[in-house]
Amino acid sequence: MSQSAAAFRMSGRPRAVPARRLLTVWLIILVLGSGIAWALAGDWLTAAGLWVLAAGWRYLRTEDEPPVLALAFTFQWVQVTAGIYYHAFTGRRLDVMDLSDYRPMVLIGLGCLLALLLGLAVGMRLIRRSRPKGDGAANSAFSWRTLIVLYLTSTALTGTVQQFAWQLPALTQGVLALTYGRLALLFLIFYRLSQPRVRGGWIVVLLAGEIALGFTGYFAGFKEPLMVAAIALTSVFDRRRTTHWITLIILGVVMVLTGTLWMGIRTEYRADFESEAFAESREARLERIGQLSSDLLQGGFGELVSNVEPFVDRLWAVYYPALAVSRVPSLLPYENGAILGSAVRHVLTPRFLFPEKMALPSDSEEVREYSGVWVAGAEEGTSMAFGYAAESYVDFGVPLMFLPVAVYGLLMGVAFQWWLQVIRSRELAVALVVSVFWLSLYLFERSWAKTLGGAGTLMIYLGGAVYLIDRLMAWRGRFR
C-alpha cells in the first residue's frame, strides 16, 4: 500500500487516551458549555443546539474517513442556530428576531437535523463495509505531477465547460456535475499537503488562489475550497498537536473574514455584472474585487466588523421559513405531500428523456405564497431560498415532516458506505465521497427538488465517471 493510502488509515482519532475516559471529558465540557450558553442567552435553545451538534459529531465521525458528513451536518446546524448564538455572545438582536417568531422554526430545524442524523447513522450501519476483493489497484490514484496537471487543467476548463453545458439543455445538470470533479482533486491536494505534517505555506498559497478565483464569480464561490481544506485538515487532526489547533483556528478566522468581506462588497460588485464586457472578463472582475476590498479595508477594522451582523443574518436561514410556520395551517392548509411529490416526479423524469419537462420554478414563489412576503424572483433573475425543512413543514406539519428527512438521510448513509466499498482506489473513493456528500448535504436552505436532483445527478455523472476511471486503473494494473 502506498504512503498516501496508508495515511488515510492512520489518520483517525488519537488512541492515547482511553475511549471511556475521553468520552467522560467531552461530556463534562458539553455540560459546562451548554450551561454557559444557556446562562448567557437566557434561552435553553442554545443548550439544546450544542447537544444536537455534539450528537452529529458523535455518530457521523468515522475512524478512517474524512469527516465530510459531520462537517456538512455542522454547516446546516450553523444555518439553523447562528442567530441565537450571535445574540447570546453579543447581546444584539438580529432583525429576524423582531420580524418573525423564530423560535418554532429553530426547533423545527434542530428536529430536521436530528432526523437527518438518525437516517445517516442507520444507513451507514446497514452496509458492513470491507475493502473490495481483488488486487486493490492504484490506492494512490495519481502521482503528484499528474494530480497537479489534472487540477490546473480542470481549473482552466471549468468556465468553458459550464458555458458549454447550457448549450445542451437535456444534459446541462449532468455536465455541470462533472465540473465538481475539480473539488475532488482539490481535496486530494489539500490532504496530501496535510500529512505526514501540515505544510502550511503551500496550503496558504493554494487557498489564496482559490479564494481569489471564488470571489470573481457572481456567487460566493470561495466557500467550497475553504470547506474542502477544512475537511482535509480535520481528517488528519491530532488534538495533541498545537500546530493542528492553530491551523484550524486560522482557517476558521479566514472563513469569517472572507464571508464578512463578501457581504460588504457583493452589492456593488454584482451591479457591475449588468455590463456584458465585465461579466465575460475574469481579469476585470478580479480587478474590481481588489478595488472594492481595498476601499472597504481602508475604512478600518470597524468598517469590516460592521458587516459581521449582515453576514450572520444572511447565514441564519430561518426568516422566511419562520413566517411560513406562523401562517400554516392557521391561514393556509397543509399541502399533504404535494411539494415533495412534485420534487420526486421532477427527479424521476430526466430532461434527456422528457425534453418538454418544465423548468423548476423560482424558490421565491414558495416564499411569496407560504411566507406572505413579496421577494425578488425570476423577474429579477434571482431566487430567495425557502428550504427543504420549510417545504416539509408546509407539506406535512409536525411530526410527519421529519419522516422524509430521515428517509433521505438513510439513503445517503447507505450510498456513502456503498461508494467507499465499490471504488477500489482508496484515494478516488475518498475524494468522490468528499465532493458528492458535501455538496449534497451541507445546505439547509435548499429545496427538495434541488436537494434530491443534485444528489442524484452527482452520483450518476460524477460517481459514474470516477467508477469508470477506477475500473480502468484496476484493469491497467493487472497487466503491469
KOLLO-849142 format. One line per field, with one value per residue (C-alpha): x negated, y negated, z. Coordinates in steps of 0.25 Angstrom, whole numbers, plus 5000, padded with zeros to 4 digits. Layout:
xx <- [X | ...]
yy <- [Y | ...]
zz <- [Z | ...]
This chain:
xx <- [5000 | 4995 | 4991 | 5002 | 5013 | 5007 | 5008 | 5023 | 5024 | 5015 | 5021 | 5032 | 5034 | 5023 | 5023 | 5014 | 5026 | 5036 | 5049 | 5058 | 5049 | 5049 | 5064 | 5065 | 5057 | 5065 | 5078 | 5073 | 5069 | 5082 | 5090 | 5082 | 5082 | 5097 | 5100 | 5091 | 5098 | 5112 | 5108 | 5102 | 5114 | 5125 | 5130 | 5130 | 5130 | 5115 | 5112 | 5121 | 5113 | 5100 | 5105 | 5110 | 5097 | 5089 | 5098 | 5095 | 5080 | 5082 | 5090 | 5085 | 5070 | 5063 | 5049 | 5043 | 5051 | 5051 | 5062 | 5070 | 5083 | 5080 | 5076 | 5088 | 5097 | 5089 | 5091 | 5106 | 5106 | 5100 | 5111 | 5121 | 5115 | 5105 | 5114 | 5117 | 5102 | 5099 | 5110 | 5104 | 5090 | 5092 | 5106 | 5110 | 5123 | 5124 | 5136 | 5141 | 5144 | 5152 | 5159 | 5163 | 5166 | 5153 | 5152 | 5162 | 5154 | 5141 | 5147 | 5152 | 5138 | 5132 | 5142 | 5139 | 5124 | 5127 | 5136 | 5125 | 5115 | 5123 | 5125 | 5110 | 5105 | 5115 | 5112 | 5097 | 5099 | 5108 | 5095 | 5084 | 5073 | 5060 | 5049 | 5053 | 5046 | 5036 | 5023 | 5027 | 5021 | 5016 | 5018 | 5010 | 5018 | 5009 | 4994 | 4992 | 4989 | 5002 | 5010 | 5005 | 5007 | 5021 | 5025 | 5019 | 5026 | 5039 | 5038 | 5035 | 5046 | 5057 | 5063 | 5063 | 5069 | 5080 | 5083 | 5084 | 5093 | 5104 | 5104 | 5109 | 5122 | 5124 | 5111 | 5108 | 5108 | 5100 | 5089 | 5089 | 5088 | 5075 | 5068 | 5069 | 5058 | 5049 | 5053 | 5049 | 5035 | 5034 | 5037 | 5026 | 5016 | 5020 | 5020 | 5006 | 5001 | 5007 | 4998 | 4989 | 4988 | 4996 | 4989 | 4996 | 4988 | 4993 | 5007 | 5008 | 5003 | 5013 | 5024 | 5021 | 5022 | 5035 | 5041 | 5037 | 5043 | 5056 | 5058 | 5059 | 5072 | 5086 | 5088 | 5079 | 5070 | 5059 | 5066 | 5065 | 5050 | 5049 | 5058 | 5051 | 5038 | 5045 | 5049 | 5035 | 5029 | 5039 | 5037 | 5023 | 5026 | 5018 | 5023 | 5009 | 5002 | 5002 | 5000 | 5013 | 5021 | 5014 | 5016 | 5031 | 5033 | 5027 | 5035 | 5048 | 5044 | 5041 | 5055 | 5062 | 5053 | 5056 | 5071 | 5071 | 5063 | 5072 | 5085 | 5078 | 5075 | 5085 | 5096 | 5087 | 5079 | 5092 | 5097 | 5085 | 5090 | 5100 | 5088 | 5086 | 5072 | 5070 | 5077 | 5068 | 5055 | 5049 | 5038 | 5048 | 5055 | 5043 | 5038 | 5052 | 5051 | 5038 | 5043 | 5055 | 5048 | 5037 | 5048 | 5055 | 5042 | 5038 | 5050 | 5042 | 5045 | 5058 | 5064 | 5061 | 5067 | 5080 | 5082 | 5082 | 5096 | 5101 | 5092 | 5099 | 5113 | 5110 | 5105 | 5117 | 5127 | 5139 | 5147 | 5156 | 5158 | 5162 | 5172 | 5178 | 5179 | 5187 | 5197 | 5198 | 5208 | 5215 | 5216 | 5212 | 5215 | 5204 | 5201 | 5201 | 5189 | 5191 | 5177 | 5169 | 5177 | 5174 | 5160 | 5159 | 5166 | 5156 | 5145 | 5150 | 5153 | 5139 | 5139 | 5131 | 5143 | 5154 | 5149 | 5163 | 5161 | 5164 | 5152 | 5152 | 5160 | 5152 | 5152 | 5157 | 5171 | 5171 | 5167 | 5177 | 5188 | 5185 | 5178 | 5187 | 5175 | 5173 | 5158 | 5149 | 5151 | 5149 | 5153 | 5141 | 5132 | 5131 | 5137 | 5140 | 5137 | 5149 | 5142 | 5146 | 5149 | 5160 | 5165 | 5166 | 5174 | 5183 | 5185 | 5188 | 5186 | 5180 | 5177 | 5179 | 5170 | 5158 | 5160 | 5156 | 5143 | 5140 | 5142 | 5133 | 5122 | 5124 | 5122 | 5110 | 5104 | 5105 | 5099 | 5088 | 5083 | 5086 | 5077 | 5066 | 5068 | 5069 | 5058 | 5045 | 5035 | 5035 | 5032 | 5042 | 5053 | 5050 | 5049 | 5062 | 5070 | 5064 | 5069 | 5082 | 5087 | 5082 | 5090 | 5102 | 5103 | 5098 | 5109 | 5121 | 5128 | 5128 | 5142 | 5145 | 5145 | 5131 | 5126 | 5131 | 5128 | 5114 | 5110 | 5115 | 5108 | 5095 | 5095 | 5099 | 5090 | 5078 | 5079 | 5081 | 5068 | 5060 | 5065 | 5060 | 5047 | 5045 | 5048 | 5039 | 5028 | 5030 | 5030 | 5017 | 5011 | 5014 | 5005 | 4993]
yy <- [5000 | 4986 | 4976 | 4967 | 4978 | 4983 | 4969 | 4970 | 4981 | 4976 | 4962 | 4966 | 4960 | 4962 | 4974 | 4969 | 4967 | 4978 | 4976 | 4976 | 4966 | 4957 | 4958 | 4954 | 4942 | 4938 | 4939 | 4930 | 4920 | 4921 | 4920 | 4907 | 4901 | 4903 | 4898 | 4885 | 4883 | 4884 | 4874 | 4864 | 4865 | 4867 | 4877 | 4893 | 4894 | 4890 | 4902 | 4911 | 4907 | 4911 | 4925 | 4926 | 4922 | 4932 | 4943 | 4940 | 4942 | 4954 | 4962 | 4957 | 4957 | 4969 | 4974 | 4975 | 4966 | 4951 | 4945 | 4939 | 4944 | 4937 | 4924 | 4924 | 4926 | 4915 | 4905 | 4908 | 4906 | 4893 | 4888 | 4893 | 4887 | 4875 | 4864 | 4869 | 4871 | 4857 | 4852 | 4860 | 4855 | 4840 | 4837 | 4831 | 4836 | 4838 | 4833 | 4847 | 4848 | 4836 | 4838 | 4853 | 4863 | 4870 | 4880 | 4890 | 4891 | 4892 | 4904 | 4910 | 4908 | 4916 | 4926 | 4928 | 4929 | 4940 | 4947 | 4946 | 4951 | 4963 | 4966 | 4965 | 4973 | 4984 | 4984 | 4985 | 4997 | 5005 | 5008 | 5015 | 5009 | 5016 | 5014 | 5019 | 5032 | 5033 | 5026 | 5013 | 5006 | 4992 | 4988 | 4975 | 4971 | 4961 | 4956 | 4942 | 4937 | 4944 | 4938 | 4924 | 4925 | 4930 | 4919 | 4908 | 4913 | 4915 | 4901 | 4895 | 4902 | 4901 | 4888 | 4893 | 4906 | 4899 | 4890 | 4902 | 4909 | 4898 | 4901 | 4915 | 4914 | 4929 | 4931 | 4918 | 4923 | 4935 | 4927 | 4917 | 4929 | 4933 | 4920 | 4923 | 4933 | 4921 | 4921 | 4935 | 4932 | 4920 | 4929 | 4939 | 4927 | 4922 | 4935 | 4939 | 4925 | 4928 | 4941 | 4946 | 4931 | 4919 | 4911 | 4898 | 4890 | 4898 | 4899 | 4883 | 4881 | 4891 | 4885 | 4871 | 4874 | 4882 | 4870 | 4860 | 4869 | 4871 | 4856 | 4854 | 4861 | 4856 | 4864 | 4867 | 4878 | 4877 | 4885 | 4898 | 4898 | 4893 | 4905 | 4915 | 4910 | 4912 | 4926 | 4929 | 4923 | 4929 | 4943 | 4943 | 4935 | 4939 | 4931 | 4933 | 4925 | 4910 | 4907 | 4914 | 4906 | 4893 | 4897 | 4900 | 4887 | 4879 | 4885 | 4882 | 4868 | 4867 | 4873 | 4862 | 4851 | 4855 | 4856 | 4843 | 4836 | 4842 | 4837 | 4823 | 4823 | 4832 | 4822 | 4812 | 4824 | 4831 | 4818 | 4818 | 4831 | 4823 | 4820 | 4832 | 4828 | 4828 | 4841 | 4848 | 4843 | 4850 | 4840 | 4829 | 4836 | 4839 | 4824 | 4819 | 4829 | 4823 | 4809 | 4811 | 4819 | 4808 | 4798 | 4806 | 4809 | 4794 | 4791 | 4798 | 4810 | 4804 | 4804 | 4818 | 4822 | 4814 | 4825 | 4837 | 4835 | 4835 | 4848 | 4855 | 4850 | 4856 | 4869 | 4871 | 4877 | 4877 | 4864 | 4868 | 4882 | 4876 | 4867 | 4879 | 4887 | 4875 | 4876 | 4891 | 4897 | 4885 | 4877 | 4887 | 4902 | 4913 | 4918 | 4932 | 4936 | 4928 | 4921 | 4934 | 4941 | 4931 | 4931 | 4946 | 4946 | 4935 | 4944 | 4957 | 4950 | 4946 | 4936 | 4944 | 4954 | 4943 | 4931 | 4924 | 4924 | 4911 | 4903 | 4903 | 4890 | 4880 | 4883 | 4869 | 4873 | 4882 | 4871 | 4862 | 4872 | 4878 | 4867 | 4856 | 4847 | 4841 | 4844 | 4843 | 4855 | 4860 | 4846 | 4840 | 4852 | 4857 | 4867 | 4866 | 4879 | 4886 | 4899 | 4914 | 4912 | 4901 | 4910 | 4922 | 4914 | 4908 | 4922 | 4930 | 4922 | 4927 | 4938 | 4945 | 4935 | 4942 | 4955 | 4951 | 4944 | 4957 | 4965 | 4956 | 4958 | 4973 | 4973 | 4964 | 4972 | 4985 | 4978 | 4973 | 4987 | 4993 | 4983 | 4986 | 5000 | 5001 | 4991 | 4999 | 4988 | 4982 | 4968 | 4968 | 4973 | 4963 | 4951 | 4955 | 4956 | 4943 | 4935 | 4942 | 4943 | 4929 | 4923 | 4932 | 4930 | 4916 | 4907 | 4905 | 4895 | 4903 | 4908 | 4923 | 4923 | 4917 | 4926 | 4939 | 4935 | 4930 | 4942 | 4952 | 4944 | 4944 | 4959 | 4963 | 4954 | 4951 | 4964 | 4972 | 4964 | 4968 | 4982 | 4984 | 4977 | 4987 | 4999 | 4994 | 4993 | 5006 | 5013 | 5006 | 5010 | 5025 | 5024 | 5017]
zz <- [5000 | 4997 | 5007 | 5003 | 5004 | 5017 | 5023 | 5021 | 5030 | 5041 | 5041 | 5051 | 5065 | 5074 | 5083 | 5094 | 5104 | 5107 | 5099 | 5112 | 5119 | 5107 | 5105 | 5120 | 5118 | 5106 | 5113 | 5124 | 5114 | 5107 | 5120 | 5124 | 5110 | 5109 | 5123 | 5120 | 5107 | 5113 | 5124 | 5114 | 5105 | 5115 | 5105 | 5106 | 5091 | 5092 | 5101 | 5092 | 5080 | 5085 | 5089 | 5075 | 5069 | 5079 | 5074 | 5060 | 5062 | 5072 | 5061 | 5048 | 5051 | 5046 | 5049 | 5035 | 5026 | 5025 | 5034 | 5022 | 5028 | 5041 | 5035 | 5025 | 5037 | 5045 | 5033 | 5033 | 5048 | 5047 | 5037 | 5048 | 5060 | 5056 | 5061 | 5075 | 5078 | 5072 | 5081 | 5093 | 5092 | 5087 | 5093 | 5080 | 5074 | 5059 | 5051 | 5049 | 5064 | 5063 | 5050 | 5052 | 5062 | 5060 | 5072 | 5066 | 5053 | 5061 | 5068 | 5055 | 5049 | 5060 | 5059 | 5044 | 5047 | 5057 | 5047 | 5037 | 5047 | 5050 | 5035 | 5032 | 5045 | 5042 | 5027 | 5029 | 5038 | 5028 | 5020 | 5026 | 5018 | 5015 | 5005 | 4992 | 4988 | 4976 | 4974 | 4981 | 4969 | 4970 | 4984 | 4981 | 4970 | 4963 | 4965 | 4970 | 4956 | 4950 | 4961 | 4959 | 4944 | 4945 | 4956 | 4947 | 4934 | 4941 | 4947 | 4934 | 4927 | 4937 | 4932 | 4917 | 4921 | 4929 | 4917 | 4908 | 4918 | 4916 | 4901 | 4904 | 4911 | 4912 | 4919 | 4926 | 4940 | 4937 | 4930 | 4942 | 4952 | 4945 | 4947 | 4962 | 4960 | 4962 | 4976 | 4978 | 4972 | 4981 | 4993 | 4989 | 4988 | 5002 | 5008 | 5003 | 5008 | 5022 | 5024 | 5030 | 5034 | 5031 | 5020 | 5023 | 5013 | 5001 | 5007 | 5009 | 4994 | 4989 | 4997 | 4994 | 4979 | 4981 | 4989 | 4979 | 4968 | 4976 | 4978 | 4963 | 4962 | 4963 | 4976 | 4988 | 4981 | 4991 | 5002 | 4995 | 4995 | 5009 | 5014 | 5005 | 5012 | 5026 | 5022 | 5019 | 5031 | 5041 | 5034 | 5040 | 5052 | 5065 | 5077 | 5083 | 5073 | 5075 | 5060 | 5057 | 5066 | 5061 | 5046 | 5048 | 5056 | 5046 | 5035 | 5043 | 5044 | 5029 | 5027 | 5035 | 5029 | 5015 | 5018 | 5024 | 5013 | 5003 | 5010 | 5009 | 4995 | 4988 | 4985 | 4977 | 4971 | 4966 | 4960 | 4950 | 4944 | 4936 | 4927 | 4918 | 4916 | 4931 | 4933 | 4922 | 4927 | 4939 | 4939 | 4940 | 4951 | 4959 | 4958 | 4963 | 4975 | 4978 | 4977 | 4986 | 4996 | 4997 | 4999 | 5010 | 5017 | 5017 | 5025 | 5036 | 5045 | 5049 | 5035 | 5033 | 5047 | 5043 | 5032 | 5043 | 5046 | 5032 | 5030 | 5042 | 5037 | 5023 | 5029 | 5039 | 5029 | 5037 | 5034 | 5022 | 5028 | 5041 | 5034 | 5027 | 5041 | 5046 | 5034 | 5032 | 5036 | 5043 | 5029 | 5019 | 5019 | 5019 | 5005 | 5009 | 5001 | 4988 | 4989 | 4992 | 4981 | 4971 | 4974 | 4973 | 4960 | 4955 | 4959 | 4952 | 4939 | 4934 | 4923 | 4913 | 4913 | 4915 | 4907 | 4909 | 4925 | 4931 | 4938 | 4953 | 4958 | 4966 | 4981 | 4982 | 4978 | 4990 | 4999 | 4993 | 4995 | 5009 | 5016 | 5011 | 5007 | 4993 | 4990 | 4977 | 4968 | 4954 | 4948 | 4954 | 4951 | 4966 | 4975 | 4990 | 4997 | 5005 | 5008 | 5010 | 5024 | 5022 | 5010 | 5019 | 5029 | 5019 | 5013 | 5026 | 5039 | 5051 | 5053 | 5040 | 5033 | 5039 | 5032 | 5018 | 5024 | 5032 | 5019 | 5011 | 5022 | 5021 | 5006 | 5007 | 5018 | 5010 | 4998 | 5006 | 5010 | 4996 | 4989 | 4999 | 4996 | 4981 | 4978 | 4979 | 4979 | 4993 | 4988 | 4978 | 4987 | 4998 | 4988 | 4982 | 4995 | 5000 | 4988 | 4986 | 5000 | 5004 | 4992 | 4995 | 5010 | 5014 | 5011 | 5020 | 5011 | 4998 | 4993 | 4992 | 4977 | 4977 | 4988 | 4982 | 4968 | 4972 | 4980 | 4969 | 4958 | 4965 | 4968 | 4954 | 4946 | 4955 | 4962 | 4949 | 4943 | 4956 | 4955 | 4941 | 4944 | 4956 | 4947 | 4936 | 4946 | 4952 | 4938 | 4935 | 4948 | 4944 | 4932 | 4938]
